[in-house]
Amino acid sequence: MSTVAARSATAAIGAGQKNMMGGALNPIIPPATTVKVEDPYVIEIAEFAVAKIPGLVFIKVEFGFWWKIETPNLNAGTYYMLAIKTQDNNRTRCDVALVCDLPGINGHTLIWYNDKNN
C-alpha cells in the first residue's frame, strides 16, 4: 500500500472515531499508527500469527497498523493489524492478522486471522 493510501486510511480511521463519538475529544479506540515493517518486534508478531495457521510459511510484513488501548474495561492492550505475505504449497498470498499484547501477560494473543479471501 502506498504512503498516500496509508495516510488516507489513518485519516479515515480517525474521522470514523470522531463520528462515532459525536466529535468527543476522547475516542474509545485511539487513532492507529503505521507499523515499521522491518521492526524486529513487528516481524516477531507476524511470525507468531502465521505459526498458528498450519501449512503457511512467513515471508514478510507488507503493511500494518498498531494502536494502544489503556482503559482497563475496554480490553486494554496493544493491538497490531498486519498484512502479511505468506506462502503455502500452492502460491504466495497476503493474509491479515489481528494480534494483541495484553498488559501483564507475556507473549502475544492471536485474535483473528484471515487466510481465505486473498
N, CA, C and O atoms as a GROMACS GRO file, in nm:
protein
  472
    1MET      N    1   0.086  -0.116   0.000
    1MET     CA    2   0.000   0.000   0.000
    1MET      C    3   0.090   0.122   0.000
    1MET      O    4   0.193   0.124   0.068
    2SER      N    5   0.053   0.222  -0.073
    2SER     CA    6   0.135   0.342  -0.085
    2SER      C    7   0.125   0.428   0.040
    2SER      O    8   0.034   0.412   0.122
    3THR      N    9   0.220   0.520   0.052
    3THR     CA   10   0.219   0.612   0.165
    3THR      C   11   0.094   0.699   0.163
    3THR      O   12   0.036   0.726   0.268
    4VAL      N   13   0.053   0.742   0.044
    4VAL     CA   14  -0.068   0.823   0.033
    4VAL      C   15  -0.188   0.744   0.082
    4VAL      O   16  -0.271   0.797   0.157
    5ALA      N   17  -0.198   0.618   0.043
    5ALA     CA   18  -0.309   0.534   0.088
    5ALA      C   19  -0.304   0.515   0.238
    5ALA      O   20  -0.408   0.514   0.304
    6ALA      N   21  -0.184   0.500   0.294
    6ALA     CA   22  -0.170   0.483   0.438
    6ALA      C   23  -0.220   0.607   0.511
    6ALA      O   24  -0.291   0.596   0.611
    7ARG      N   25  -0.183   0.726   0.462
    7ARG     CA   26  -0.230   0.849   0.526
    7ARG      C   27  -0.382   0.860   0.515
    7ARG      O   28  -0.448   0.904   0.609
    8SER      N   29  -0.437   0.820   0.400
    8SER     CA   30  -0.581   0.826   0.382
    8SER      C   31  -0.652   0.730   0.477
    8SER      O   32  -0.754   0.764   0.536
    9ALA      N   33  -0.596   0.610   0.491
    9ALA     CA   34  -0.656   0.511   0.580
    9ALA      C   35  -0.651   0.559   0.724
    9ALA      O   36  -0.748   0.544   0.798
   10THR      N   37  -0.538   0.617   0.765
   10THR     CA   38  -0.526   0.667   0.901
   10THR      C   39  -0.626   0.779   0.925
   10THR      O   40  -0.691   0.783   1.030
   11ALA      N   41  -0.639   0.870   0.829
   11ALA     CA   42  -0.734   0.980   0.843
   11ALA      C   43  -0.877   0.927   0.850
   11ALA      O   44  -0.958   0.976   0.928
   12ALA      N   45  -0.908   0.827   0.770
   12ALA     CA   46  -1.042   0.770   0.770
   12ALA      C   47  -1.074   0.705   0.903
   12ALA      O   48  -1.185   0.718   0.954
   13ILE      N   49  -0.977   0.635   0.960
   13ILE     CA   50  -0.998   0.573   1.090
   13ILE      C   51  -1.028   0.680   1.194
   13ILE      O   52  -1.124   0.668   1.271
   14GLY      N   53  -0.946   0.785   1.196
   14GLY     CA   54  -0.968   0.893   1.292
   14GLY      C   55  -1.101   0.962   1.273
   14GLY      O   56  -1.169   0.993   1.371
   15ALA      N   57  -1.140   0.987   1.148
   15ALA     CA   58  -1.268   1.053   1.119
   15ALA      C   59  -1.384   0.966   1.165
   15ALA      O   60  -1.481   1.016   1.222
   16GLY      N   61  -1.374   0.838   1.140
   16GLY     CA   62  -1.479   0.746   1.183
   16GLY      C   63  -1.495   0.746   1.334
   16GLY      O   64  -1.607   0.738   1.385
   17GLN      N   65  -1.383   0.754   1.405
   17GLN     CA   66  -1.390   0.757   1.551
   17GLN      C   67  -1.457   0.884   1.600
   17GLN      O   68  -1.537   0.880   1.693
   18LYS      N   69  -1.425   0.997   1.538
   18LYS     CA   70  -1.488   1.123   1.578
   18LYS      C   71  -1.638   1.115   1.556
   18LYS      O   72  -1.716   1.159   1.641
   19ASN      N   73  -1.678   1.059   1.441
   19ASN     CA   74  -1.820   1.048   1.412
   19ASN      C   75  -1.890   0.954   1.510
   19ASN      O   76  -2.003   0.981   1.552
   20MET      N   77  -1.824   0.844   1.548
   20MET     CA   78  -1.883   0.750   1.642
   20MET      C   79  -1.901   0.813   1.780
   20MET      O   80  -1.994   0.779   1.852
   21MET      N   81  -1.811   0.903   1.815
   21MET     CA   82  -1.814   0.963   1.947
   21MET      C   83  -1.886   1.097   1.947
   21MET      O   84  -1.888   1.165   2.050
   22GLY      N   85  -1.945   1.137   1.835
   22GLY     CA   86  -2.012   1.265   1.828
   22GLY      C   87  -1.915   1.381   1.841
   22GLY      O   88  -1.951   1.486   1.894
   23GLY      N   89  -1.792   1.363   1.793
   23GLY     CA   90  -1.692   1.468   1.797
   23GLY      C   91  -1.622   1.480   1.932
   23GLY      O   92  -1.552   1.578   1.955
   24ALA      N   93  -1.638   1.384   2.020
   24ALA     CA   94  -1.576   1.389   2.153
   24ALA      C   95  -1.424   1.390   2.142
   24ALA      O   96  -1.368   1.342   2.043
   25LEU      N   97  -1.360   1.443   2.243
   25LEU     CA   98  -1.214   1.452   2.244
   25LEU      C   99  -1.147   1.321   2.279
   25LEU      O  100  -1.030   1.301   2.244
   26ASN      N  101  -1.215   1.231   2.347
   26ASN     CA  102  -1.156   1.106   2.392
   26ASN      C  103  -1.222   0.988   2.322
   26ASN      O  104  -1.320   0.933   2.374
   27PRO      N  105  -1.172   0.947   2.205
   27PRO     CA  106  -1.233   0.834   2.136
   27PRO      C  107  -1.214   0.704   2.214
   27PRO      O  108  -1.120   0.691   2.292
   28ILE      N  109  -1.303   0.610   2.193
   28ILE     CA  110  -1.291   0.480   2.259
   28ILE      C  111  -1.165   0.410   2.213
   28ILE      O  112  -1.089   0.358   2.295
   29ILE      N  113  -1.142   0.408   2.084
   29ILE     CA  114  -1.021   0.347   2.027
   29ILE      C  115  -0.935   0.460   1.973
   29ILE      O  116  -0.981   0.537   1.888
   30PRO      N  117  -0.811   0.471   2.019
   30PRO     CA  118  -0.726   0.580   1.972
   30PRO      C  119  -0.689   0.562   1.826
   30PRO      O  120  -0.695   0.451   1.773
   31PRO      N  121  -0.650   0.671   1.759
   31PRO     CA  122  -0.607   0.660   1.620
   31PRO      C  123  -0.491   0.562   1.605
   31PRO      O  124  -0.406   0.551   1.693
   32ALA      N  125  -0.490   0.491   1.495
   32ALA     CA  126  -0.386   0.392   1.469
   32ALA      C  127  -0.260   0.459   1.414
   32ALA      O  128  -0.265   0.566   1.354
   33THR      N  129  -0.147   0.392   1.437
   33THR     CA  130  -0.018   0.436   1.386
   33THR      C  131   0.035   0.328   1.292
   33THR      O  132   0.020   0.209   1.320
   34THR      N  133   0.096   0.368   1.182
   34THR     CA  134   0.152   0.272   1.087
   34THR      C  135   0.272   0.201   1.149
   34THR      O  136   0.358   0.265   1.210
   35VAL      N  137   0.279   0.069   1.132
   35VAL     CA  138   0.395  -0.006   1.183
   35VAL      C  139   0.515   0.013   1.092
   35VAL      O  140   0.500   0.048   0.974
   36LYS      N  141   0.632  -0.011   1.146
   36LYS     CA  142   0.754  -0.016   1.065
   36LYS      C  143   0.774  -0.163   1.029
   36LYS      O  144   0.802  -0.246   1.116
   37VAL      N  145   0.758  -0.195   0.900
   37VAL     CA  146   0.754  -0.335   0.857
   37VAL      C  147   0.886  -0.410   0.880
   37VAL      O  148   0.886  -0.533   0.884
   38GLU      N  149   0.996  -0.339   0.897
   38GLU     CA  150   1.125  -0.403   0.923
   38GLU      C  151   1.157  -0.411   1.072
   38GLU      O  152   1.262  -0.464   1.109
   39ASP      N  153   1.069  -0.361   1.158
   39ASP     CA  154   1.091  -0.365   1.303
   39ASP      C  155   1.092  -0.511   1.349
   39ASP      O  156   0.996  -0.584   1.323
   40PRO      N  157   1.198  -0.554   1.418
   40PRO     CA  158   1.205  -0.694   1.462
   40PRO      C  159   1.086  -0.737   1.548
   40PRO      O  160   1.043  -0.852   1.541
   41TYR      N  161   1.032  -0.647   1.629
   41TYR     CA  162   0.918  -0.682   1.712
   41TYR      C  163   0.792  -0.705   1.628
   41TYR      O  164   0.716  -0.797   1.654
   42VAL      N  165   0.771  -0.622   1.527
   42VAL     CA  166   0.658  -0.639   1.436
   42VAL      C  167   0.672  -0.771   1.360
   42VAL      O  168   0.574  -0.843   1.342
   43ILE      N  169   0.792  -0.802   1.316
   43ILE     CA  170   0.817  -0.930   1.247
   43ILE      C  171   0.790  -1.047   1.340
   43ILE      O  172   0.731  -1.147   1.298
   44GLU      N  173   0.831  -1.036   1.466
   44GLU     CA  174   0.804  -1.142   1.564
   44GLU      C  175   0.654  -1.165   1.579
   44GLU      O  176   0.608  -1.280   1.584
   45ILE      N  177   0.577  -1.058   1.586
   45ILE     CA  178   0.432  -1.069   1.599
   45ILE      C  179   0.372  -1.137   1.476
   45ILE      O  180   0.286  -1.225   1.489
   46ALA      N  181   0.417  -1.098   1.357
   46ALA     CA  182   0.367  -1.160   1.233
   46ALA      C  183   0.404  -1.308   1.227
   46ALA      O  184   0.320  -1.391   1.190
   47GLU      N  185   0.526  -1.341   1.262
   47GLU     CA  186   0.568  -1.482   1.261
   47GLU      C  187   0.484  -1.563   1.360
   47GLU      O  188   0.448  -1.677   1.331
   48PHE      N  189   0.454  -1.506   1.476
   48PHE     CA  190   0.368  -1.572   1.574
   48PHE      C  191   0.232  -1.603   1.513
   48PHE      O  192   0.182  -1.715   1.526
   49ALA      N  193   0.171  -1.504   1.446
   49ALA     CA  194   0.039  -1.522   1.388
   49ALA      C  195   0.040  -1.631   1.280
   49ALA      O  196  -0.047  -1.718   1.278
   50VAL      N  197   0.139  -1.626   1.192
   50VAL     CA  198   0.147  -1.723   1.082
   50VAL      C  199   0.169  -1.864   1.137
   50VAL      O  200   0.116  -1.961   1.082
   51ALA      N  201   0.247  -1.877   1.243
   51ALA     CA  202   0.275  -2.009   1.302
   51ALA      C  203   0.148  -2.076   1.354
   51ALA      O  204   0.145  -2.198   1.369
   52LYS      N  205   0.045  -1.999   1.383
   52LYS     CA  206  -0.082  -2.056   1.432
   52LYS      C  207  -0.165  -2.119   1.320
   52LYS      O  208  -0.262  -2.190   1.349
   53ILE      N  209  -0.130  -2.094   1.194
   53ILE     CA  210  -0.207  -2.145   1.080
   53ILE      C  211  -0.126  -2.255   1.012
   53ILE      O  212  -0.023  -2.227   0.951
   54PRO      N  213  -0.172  -2.379   1.020
   54PRO     CA  214  -0.098  -2.491   0.961
   54PRO      C  215  -0.078  -2.474   0.810
   54PRO      O  216  -0.169  -2.433   0.738
   55GLY      N  217   0.041  -2.507   0.764
   55GLY     CA  218   0.070  -2.508   0.621
   55GLY      C  219   0.119  -2.376   0.564
   55GLY      O  220   0.149  -2.369   0.444
   56LEU      N  221   0.129  -2.272   0.645
   56LEU     CA  222   0.175  -2.143   0.595
   56LEU      C  223   0.317  -2.114   0.643
   56LEU      O  224   0.357  -2.155   0.752
   57VAL      N  225   0.391  -2.043   0.558
   57VAL     CA  226   0.527  -2.000   0.592
   57VAL      C  227   0.531  -1.848   0.581
   57VAL      O  228   0.485  -1.791   0.482
   58PHE      N  229   0.587  -1.783   0.682
   58PHE     CA  230   0.600  -1.638   0.684
   58PHE      C  231   0.704  -1.594   0.580
   58PHE      O  232   0.810  -1.655   0.569
   59ILE      N  233   0.672  -1.487   0.504
   59ILE     CA  234   0.768  -1.426   0.412
   59ILE      C  235   0.807  -1.288   0.463
   59ILE      O  236   0.924  -1.262   0.489
   60LYS      N  237   0.707  -1.198   0.477
   60LYS     CA  238   0.737  -1.064   0.528
   60LYS      C  239   0.609  -0.991   0.566
   60LYS      O  240   0.499  -1.031   0.528
   61VAL      N  241   0.627  -0.883   0.642
   61VAL     CA  242   0.516  -0.794   0.674
   61VAL      C  243   0.504  -0.694   0.560
   61VAL      O  244   0.601  -0.626   0.526
   62GLU      N  245   0.386  -0.686   0.501
   62GLU     CA  246   0.362  -0.592   0.391
   62GLU      C  247   0.324  -0.454   0.442
   62GLU      O  248   0.371  -0.352   0.390
   63PHE      N  249   0.238  -0.450   0.544
   63PHE     CA  250   0.182  -0.324   0.591
   63PHE      C  251   0.111  -0.351   0.722
   63PHE      O  252   0.079  -0.466   0.753
   64GLY      N  253   0.085  -0.249   0.798
   64GLY     CA  254   0.007  -0.269   0.920
   64GLY      C  255  -0.010  -0.144   1.002
   64GLY      O  256   0.051  -0.040   0.977
   65PHE      N  257  -0.097  -0.156   1.102
   65PHE     CA  258  -0.124  -0.051   1.198
   65PHE      C  259  -0.113  -0.107   1.339
   65PHE      O  260  -0.127  -0.227   1.360
   66TRP      N  261  -0.087  -0.020   1.435
   66TRP     CA  262  -0.094  -0.059   1.576
   66TRP      C  263  -0.162   0.054   1.652
   66TRP      O  264  -0.155   0.170   1.614
   67TRP      N  265  -0.227   0.017   1.760
   67TRP     CA  266  -0.288   0.116   1.849
   67TRP      C  267  -0.290   0.057   1.989
   67TRP      O  268  -0.288  -0.065   2.007
   68LYS      N  269  -0.295   0.146   2.088
   68LYS     CA  270  -0.291   0.104   2.228
   68LYS      C  271  -0.417   0.153   2.298
   68LYS      O  272  -0.454   0.270   2.290
   69ILE      N  273  -0.483   0.060   2.367
   69ILE     CA  274  -0.600   0.093   2.448
   69ILE      C  275  -0.557   0.081   2.593
   69ILE      O  276  -0.510  -0.024   2.637
   70GLU      N  277  -0.572   0.189   2.668
   70GLU     CA  278  -0.524   0.191   2.806
   70GLU      C  279  -0.637   0.189   2.908
   70GLU      O  280  -0.611   0.185   3.028
   71THR      N  281  -0.761   0.192   2.864
   71THR     CA  282  -0.875   0.188   2.954
   71THR      C  283  -0.901   0.043   2.993
   71THR      O  284  -0.935  -0.038   2.906
   72PRO      N  285  -0.886   0.006   3.121
   72PRO     CA  286  -0.895  -0.135   3.162
   72PRO      C  287  -1.024  -0.204   3.123
   72PRO      O  288  -1.020  -0.322   3.087
   73ASN      N  289  -1.139  -0.138   3.129
   73ASN     CA  290  -1.264  -0.206   3.098
   73ASN      C  291  -1.292  -0.215   2.947
   73ASN      O  292  -1.401  -0.257   2.907
   74LEU      N  293  -1.196  -0.175   2.863
   74LEU     CA  294  -1.214  -0.183   2.718
   74LEU      C  295  -1.108  -0.272   2.653
   74LEU      O  296  -1.053  -0.237   2.549
   75ASN      N  297  -1.079  -0.386   2.714
   75ASN     CA  298  -0.979  -0.478   2.661
   75ASN      C  299  -0.846  -0.408   2.638
   75ASN      O  300  -0.794  -0.405   2.526
   76ALA      N  301  -0.792  -0.353   2.744
   76ALA     CA  302  -0.664  -0.280   2.737
   76ALA      C  303  -0.557  -0.368   2.676
   76ALA      O  304  -0.553  -0.489   2.699
   77GLY      N  305  -0.471  -0.306   2.596
   77GLY     CA  306  -0.361  -0.378   2.534
   77GLY      C  307  -0.312  -0.303   2.412
   77GLY      O  308  -0.368  -0.200   2.374
   78THR      N  309  -0.207  -0.356   2.351
   78THR     CA  310  -0.156  -0.301   2.227
   78THR      C  311  -0.196  -0.395   2.115
   78THR      O  312  -0.166  -0.514   2.120
   79TYR      N  313  -0.264  -0.342   2.016
   79TYR     CA  314  -0.320  -0.422   1.906
   79TYR      C  315  -0.241  -0.396   1.778
   79TYR      O  316  -0.202  -0.283   1.749
   80TYR      N  317  -0.220  -0.503   1.702
   80TYR     CA  318  -0.149  -0.495   1.574
   80TYR      C  319  -0.235  -0.559   1.467
   80TYR      O  320  -0.270  -0.677   1.477
   81MET      N  321  -0.270  -0.483   1.363
   81MET     CA  322  -0.340  -0.535   1.246
   81MET      C  323  -0.238  -0.536   1.134
   81MET      O  324  -0.194  -0.430   1.088
   82LEU      N  325  -0.200  -0.656   1.088
   82LEU     CA  326  -0.089  -0.670   0.994
   82LEU      C  327  -0.131  -0.740   0.866
   82LEU      O  328  -0.204  -0.839   0.870
   83ALA      N  329  -0.086  -0.688   0.753
   83ALA     CA  330  -0.096  -0.757   0.624
   83ALA      C  331   0.036  -0.831   0.606
   83ALA      O  332   0.143  -0.771   0.603
   84ILE      N  333   0.027  -0.963   0.596
   84ILE     CA  334   0.146  -1.049   0.599
   84ILE      C  335   0.155  -1.130   0.471
   84ILE      O  336   0.060  -1.199   0.433
   85LYS      N  337   0.269  -1.124   0.404
   85LYS     CA  338   0.291  -1.208   0.286
   85LYS      C  339   0.335  -1.346   0.336
   85LYS      O  340   0.430  -1.358   0.413
   86THR      N  341   0.264  -1.449   0.290
   86THR     CA  342   0.292  -1.588   0.330
   86THR      C  343   0.300  -1.677   0.206
   86THR      O  344   0.271  -1.635   0.094
   87GLN      N  345   0.340  -1.799   0.229
   87GLN     CA  346   0.350  -1.899   0.121
   87GLN      C  347   0.288  -2.028   0.172
   87GLN      O  348   0.314  -2.070   0.285
   88ASP      N  349   0.208  -2.090   0.088
   88ASP     CA  350   0.163  -2.226   0.119
   88ASP      C  351   0.214  -2.316   0.007
   88ASP      O  352   0.300  -2.275  -0.071
   89ASN      N  353   0.165  -2.438  -0.003
   89ASN     CA  354   0.214  -2.532  -0.105
   89ASN      C  355   0.181  -2.488  -0.247
   89ASN      O  356   0.246  -2.533  -0.342
   90ASN      N  357   0.081  -2.402  -0.263
   90ASN     CA  358   0.033  -2.366  -0.397
   90ASN      C  359   0.072  -2.228  -0.446
   90ASN      O  360   0.094  -2.208  -0.565
   91ARG      N  361   0.082  -2.132  -0.355
   91ARG     CA  362   0.101  -1.994  -0.400
   91ARG      C  363   0.148  -1.902  -0.288
   91ARG      O  364   0.148  -1.938  -0.170
   92THR      N  365   0.188  -1.782  -0.330
   92THR     CA  366   0.216  -1.675  -0.236
   92THR      C  367   0.087  -1.600  -0.212
   92THR      O  368   0.007  -1.583  -0.305
   93ARG      N  369   0.065  -1.557  -0.091
   93ARG     CA  370  -0.061  -1.495  -0.054
   93ARG      C  371  -0.038  -1.377   0.038
   93ARG      O  372   0.072  -1.361   0.091
   94CYS      N  373  -0.139  -1.295   0.058
   94CYS     CA  374  -0.133  -1.184   0.153
   94CYS      C  375  -0.248  -1.202   0.252
   94CYS      O  376  -0.364  -1.186   0.217
   95ASP      N  377  -0.213  -1.236   0.375
   95ASP     CA  378  -0.311  -1.262   0.480
   95ASP      C  379  -0.317  -1.142   0.574
   95ASP      O  380  -0.229  -1.056   0.573
   96VAL      N  381  -0.421  -1.138   0.656
   96VAL     CA  382  -0.436  -1.030   0.753
   96VAL      C  383  -0.455  -1.092   0.892
   96VAL      O  384  -0.533  -1.186   0.909
   97ALA      N  385  -0.383  -1.036   0.990
   97ALA     CA  386  -0.392  -1.087   1.127
   97ALA      C  387  -0.414  -0.971   1.224
   97ALA      O  388  -0.365  -0.860   1.203
   98LEU      N  389  -0.488  -0.999   1.330
   98LEU     CA  390  -0.504  -0.908   1.442
   98LEU      C  391  -0.447  -0.977   1.565
   98LEU      O  392  -0.496  -1.083   1.606
   99VAL      N  393  -0.343  -0.916   1.622
   99VAL     CA  394  -0.273  -0.973   1.737
   99VAL      C  395  -0.273  -0.869   1.847
   99VAL      O  396  -0.262  -0.750   1.821
  100CYS      N  397  -0.286  -0.915   1.971
  100CYS     CA  398  -0.287  -0.823   2.086
  100CYS      C  399  -0.180  -0.865   2.186
  100CYS      O  400  -0.160  -0.983   2.213
  101ASP      N  401  -0.111  -0.765   2.240
  101ASP     CA  402  -0.024  -0.784   2.356
  101ASP      C  403  -0.100  -0.730   2.475
  101ASP      O  404  -0.124  -0.609   2.484
  102LEU      N  405  -0.138  -0.818   2.567
  102LEU     CA  406  -0.217  -0.778   2.682
  102LEU      C  407  -0.127  -0.740   2.799
  102LEU      O  408  -0.024  -0.805   2.820
  103PRO      N  409  -0.163  -0.638   2.875
  103PRO     CA  410  -0.080  -0.599   2.989
  103PRO      C  411  -0.074  -0.711   3.093
  103PRO      O  412  -0.175  -0.774   3.124
  104GLY      N  413   0.046  -0.735   3.145
  104GLY     CA  414   0.064  -0.836   3.248
  104GLY      C  415   0.074  -0.978   3.198
  104GLY      O  416   0.090  -1.071   3.277
  105ILE      N  417   0.065  -0.997   3.066
  105ILE     CA  418   0.074  -1.131   3.008
  105ILE      C  419   0.192  -1.133   2.911
  105ILE      O  420   0.199  -1.050   2.820
  106ASN      N  421   0.283  -1.227   2.931
  106ASN     CA  422   0.396  -1.238   2.839
  106ASN      C  423   0.351  -1.308   2.711
  106ASN      O  424   0.275  -1.405   2.716
  107GLY      N  425   0.397  -1.258   2.600
  107GLY     CA  426   0.363  -1.318   2.472
  107GLY      C  427   0.248  -1.247   2.404
  107GLY      O  428   0.198  -1.145   2.452
  108HIS      N  429   0.206  -1.302   2.292
  108HIS     CA  430   0.105  -1.242   2.208
  108HIS      C  431  -0.023  -1.325   2.212
  108HIS      O  432  -0.020  -1.444   2.246
  109THR      N  433  -0.134  -1.261   2.177
  109THR     CA  434  -0.262  -1.330   2.166
  109THR      C  435  -0.316  -1.307   2.025
  109THR      O  436  -0.339  -1.193   1.984
  110LEU      N  437  -0.337  -1.416   1.952
  110LEU     CA  438  -0.396  -1.405   1.819
  110LEU      C  439  -0.547  -1.391   1.835
  110LEU      O  440  -0.613  -1.480   1.890
  111ILE      N  441  -0.600  -1.280   1.787
  111ILE     CA  442  -0.743  -1.255   1.798
  111ILE      C  443  -0.815  -1.300   1.672
  111ILE      O  444  -0.925  -1.356   1.678
  112TRP      N  445  -0.754  -1.276   1.556
  112TRP     CA  446  -0.820  -1.302   1.429
  112TRP      C  447  -0.715  -1.320   1.320
  112TRP      O  448  -0.612  -1.253   1.321
  113TYR      N  449  -0.742  -1.412   1.227
  113TYR     CA  450  -0.652  -1.433   1.113
  113TYR      C  451  -0.737  -1.466   0.991
  113TYR      O  452  -0.820  -1.556   0.995
  114ASN      N  453  -0.715  -1.391   0.881
  114ASN     CA  454  -0.790  -1.417   0.758
  114ASN      C  455  -0.691  -1.467   0.652
  114ASN      O  456  -0.606  -1.391   0.604
  115ASP      N  457  -0.704  -1.593   0.616
  115ASP     CA  458  -0.622  -1.650   0.510
  115ASP      C  459  -0.710  -1.704   0.398
  115ASP      O  460  -0.666  -1.788   0.320
  116LYS      N  461  -0.834  -1.656   0.389
  116LYS     CA  462  -0.930  -1.713   0.294
  116LYS      C  463  -0.951  -1.631   0.166
  116LYS      O  464  -0.956  -1.688   0.057
  117ASN      N  465  -0.962  -1.500   0.177
  117ASN     CA  466  -1.001  -1.418   0.062
  117ASN      C  467  -0.885  -1.335   0.010
  117ASN      O  468  -0.891  -1.212   0.010
  118ASN      N  469  -0.780  -1.401  -0.036
  118ASN     CA  470  -0.665  -1.323  -0.083
  118ASN      C  471  -0.610  -1.379  -0.210
  118ASN      O  472  -0.513  -1.326  -0.264
   0.00000   0.00000   0.00000
